[in-house]
Amino acid sequence: MAIRRERVRHELVRRTLTVVRTAAVTPRLVRVTLGGAELEGFAAPGPADHVKLFFPGGESRDYTPAAFRPAGDGGEEGDGAPELDIDFVLHGDEGPASAWAGRAAVGDELVIAGPRGSHLAPSGVSRIVLVVDETAFPAAGRWLTAAGDDVPVDVLAWPRDSAPEVYFEGRVPAQASVSTFSANELEGAVRSLAPFDEGTFFFLAGEATALVPVRRYLRRDLGLPSEQVQASGYWKHGTAGLDHHAPIDPSDPD
């Protein structure tokens, strides 16, 4: 069965939200929970959906929501206010997102926009392989939720300081596994999972340079179609404000 993905369009809405709380998920990852009446109607059903965050000074960055709760922490009765979790990798004041998140306090405001559209989890999938660094942990968590207990998932993580076993604790379904590697071990780790069939879907996200050998193995060596391989460079060493829509391998774009 061929892999199929549905795309859903959303009205682009700009929302001014307020920090409800912050929490350290790992020593290098902080979760900022946003709330406010303008979250009503928010939707981000795709595992890798992203919203644009606007920081002081006019800077903006795209982030995948870690979670959205329409009823907040009000439980199943639905009497809570909606909440949106955004996870930030902290690296001092090197970038506007880290600088803001490192100082975020209850009551601070943040403007978000989007998502414009959602790429829903694919149908016709027999297996999912996620290759992610900590910037893509929120997307990986959403993929694990989308897969549930029905589809095997291999998470190959290459974090610098954020322990994936801590981040994903209690969120790994029965048929999923999480393993940790260094960046230069990724291609070999993916090769060790072969063979792959037409129902295997790959999601690659994180530092763009590290993902290039993995994508080349999948797309060039194995000849897998683009429908089976989604690769996004969330950031790149030495490049500020990388466009994650840009090909991670300009010599071989889709």
Secondary structure, DSSP 8 states (H G I E B T S, - for coil): ---B--EEE----EEEEEEEEEEEEETTEEEEEEE-GGGTT----STT--EEEE-TTS-EEEE--SEEETTTTSGGGT-S--EEEEEEE--TTSSHHHHHHHH--TT-EEEEE--SEEE---BS-SEEEEEE-GGGHHHHHHHHHHHTTTS-EEEEE--SS--HHHHTTT---TTEEEEE--GGGHHHHHHTT----TTEEEEEEEEHHHHHHHHHIIIIIS---GGGEEEEEEEBTTBSS--TTS-S-TTS--
